[in-house]
Amino acid sequence: MAIDDSISARITSSCPQTTAEILKAAWNHDVAQVSKLLDEPGKASLQDPLTGETPLHAAVRSCGPAGSSSSPEDESALEQAKATVSELLLWGGIWNDVDNHNETPGCLAHRLGQIALYNLFVEAGVRAEMLFGVLDGYEALSSGSEADDEDMAEADEPAHVGVDIGGMTAELEDGADAPDLVAANQLAADFVAMDEEMEVQEQPQEVQEASFVPPSSGADGEVKSERYLQSKLTYSDGKLVDDDGNGVMMAWETDIMRRSVDVLVPENAPGKRILNIGFGMGIIDSMFAETKPARHHVIEAHEEVLAHLEEPDSKFGTKWEASGPEEGAYKIHQGRWQDVVPTLLEKGEVYDAVYFDTFGEDYSQLKMFFTEYIPGLLESDGVFGFFNGLGADRPICYDVYTRVVEMHLSDAGMDVEWKEIDVDLKGLEEAGKGEWEGVKRRYWTLDKYRLPVCTFLG
Ligand SMILES: C[S@@+](CC[C@H](N)C(=O)[O-])C[C@H]1O[C@@H](n2cnc3c(N)ncnc32)[C@H](O)[C@@H]1O
C-alpha cells in the first residue's frame, strides 16, 4: 500500500502540542523556530505517538520526491531542508529512529530520491557508530545471515535501528579517524537523546519493530555465538538453518562466493595458500578446492557442520585432507577461529588468500580478526575478503557500515576496494516466501553487494 506522506497523515490530531510544534517547524524548514524549540534535551527526537514521525522525518518528507530538474527555488528549498536536518542532528535528532512504516529518516530520503539529505544521515550514522564503539563497544552485528537481530528485536526496545560497532578505543587515541569536535558534540547529543528516549519516551504504538536494535552488553555476542554453536542444524534445499529457523547459509549466496573466489585467487591460479573461516555449506571451499591450492585450511567450529563434512558424499573430510600435496596441506581445523588462529600463527602459517564468513558473531569479532590476526596471517601481497552482510537489510545501514569498516580496515593498515556486484533478487523479494521459506528473517534486501577486496596499504 502506498504511503501517505501528507502532513495531515503524519502529524496527527492526537499529537501532543509540544511535539506537533517542533514537527511542524521541521516540516516547514523553519530553522530559526526549530532552534528556538530545541530548548531541552530529547526534543529533537520527539515522535508523533501514532505515526512515529520525528522532526527529522518531517524535514525530509516535506521535500517530497526529488524532481528531475532543479530550479534556483528548488536549490534554496533544499538548502533550507539541509540546514534543518543539520540543526536537528546537532541537537540530538536520532539518525536511525524508525516511524510506523519502519523507515528511518535516511530510508525516507532514499525512497524520495533526496540524495543530499540521505548523505547527511549516512554521515550522522557513521559518526554515531564510531562514537558508540569508542564509548563501549556498542552491540554489534554478525556477518549477515543473522540469528541475533531477531532475538534482540523481541526485546522491549525503543524503535530505532541500531547499526552497531564495537571496540574502537584505538581510533580516538590514534587520532587517525577520530571524530572532530563538531562530530563529538553531535555524538554526545545523540547519546543524551538516546538515553532520554530510552528512559522517557513511549514507543509509538504502531511503530514496527526495528531490524537492528540498540546496545546491550558487549558480552552478548559471545552468548549468541555459544548458543548458535550448540544449536541443531538442518541442511536442506540449498539452505543451512539452525534450530531457531535462522538462515546460516543459503544457496542464493553462491554467486557472491564465486565472485569472492575470483578476486581472492585471481584467474584461479593454482598453488595458492588459502585459509577459509566458516565452512557452512562448503560452497566457497569447493570453489577454492577447484583452484588446486598448495595449502587449503578451513576453520569450522560447529560439530554438526564438522559431522556433515565427514559424510560419505562430502568432498571434504579425512579423504580430502589426505589428498593434499603434503601432510597438513589440506586441513579442516576443528574449533572456534578465536582458538585456532593463534595456533596457526604459532606454527608460522601464512596465506595468500584469507576469507572470513562466520555466523552468530558480532562485528567486533570480524574487526578483531582483521586488526589483530590478519597482519600475521596474510602474505604481504595477499588478499583478505569477508562476507559483507553488515546492515544489509536497508541501504542506509549498508552505507554506514561500508564507511565504518573502511575506517577500521584503514586503522588496521589495510586498503579496501569495493567491487559492486548485482544481486538477483528473484525469489528473495518477500520474507517467508521463495528462498526465504522456512527462514526466520530476511537478512538480505539489497540489489547490490559490495564485495570487499582488502590488501595491505603501501
Ligand atoms: C555463513 S556460514 C559460511 C558459509 C560458507 N562461506 C560457504 O560458502 O558455504 C558460517 C559458518 O561459520 C561457522 N562458525 C561460526 N562461528 C564460528 C567460529 N567462531 N569459528 C569457526 N567457525 C564458525 C558456522 O558454523 C558456519 O558453518
PDBQT file of the ligand as one rigid body, heavy atoms in Angstrom, charges set to zero:
ROOT
HETATM    1  C1  LIG A 501      27.733 -18.440   6.748  1.00  0.00    +0.000 C 
HETATM    2  S1  LIG A 501      28.450 -19.969   7.057  1.00  0.00    +0.000 S 
HETATM    3  C2  LIG A 501      29.803 -19.994   5.945  1.00  0.00    +0.000 C 
HETATM    4  C3  LIG A 501      29.364 -20.274   4.552  1.00  0.00    +0.000 C 
HETATM    5  C4  LIG A 501      30.495 -20.533   3.594  1.00  0.00    +0.000 C 
HETATM    6  N1  LIG A 501      31.119 -19.296   3.191  1.00  0.00    +0.000 N 
HETATM    7  C5  LIG A 501      30.002 -21.245   2.359  1.00  0.00    +0.000 C 
HETATM    8  O1  LIG A 501      30.382 -20.869   1.249  1.00  0.00    +0.000 OA
HETATM    9  O2  LIG A 501      29.215 -22.206   2.489  1.00  0.00    +0.000 OA
HETATM   10  C6  LIG A 501      29.223 -19.694   8.607  1.00  0.00    +0.000 C 
HETATM   11  C7  LIG A 501      29.993 -20.866   9.174  1.00  0.00    +0.000 C 
HETATM   12  O3  LIG A 501      30.838 -20.365  10.222  1.00  0.00    +0.000 OA
HETATM   13  C8  LIG A 501      30.837 -21.294  11.281  1.00  0.00    +0.000 C 
HETATM   14  N2  LIG A 501      31.248 -20.595  12.506  1.00  0.00    +0.000 N 
HETATM   15  C9  LIG A 501      30.507 -19.772  13.291  1.00  0.00    +0.000 A 
HETATM   16  N3  LIG A 501      31.236 -19.275  14.292  1.00  0.00    +0.000 NA
HETATM   17  C10 LIG A 501      32.483 -19.773  14.132  1.00  0.00    +0.000 A 
HETATM   18  C11 LIG A 501      33.696 -19.605  14.848  1.00  0.00    +0.000 A 
HETATM   19  N4  LIG A 501      33.781 -18.802  15.905  1.00  0.00    +0.000 N 
HETATM   20  N5  LIG A 501      34.796 -20.252  14.408  1.00  0.00    +0.000 NA
HETATM   21  C12 LIG A 501      34.722 -21.064  13.314  1.00  0.00    +0.000 A 
HETATM   22  N6  LIG A 501      33.598 -21.259  12.601  1.00  0.00    +0.000 NA
HETATM   23  C13 LIG A 501      32.494 -20.629  12.999  1.00  0.00    +0.000 A 
HETATM   24  C14 LIG A 501      29.419 -21.807  11.277  1.00  0.00    +0.000 C 
HETATM   25  O4  LIG A 501      29.262 -22.996  11.979  1.00  0.00    +0.000 OA
HETATM   26  C15 LIG A 501      29.124 -21.927   9.805  1.00  0.00    +0.000 C 
HETATM   27  O5  LIG A 501      29.488 -23.187   9.337  1.00  0.00    +0.000 OA
ENDROOT
TORSDOF 0
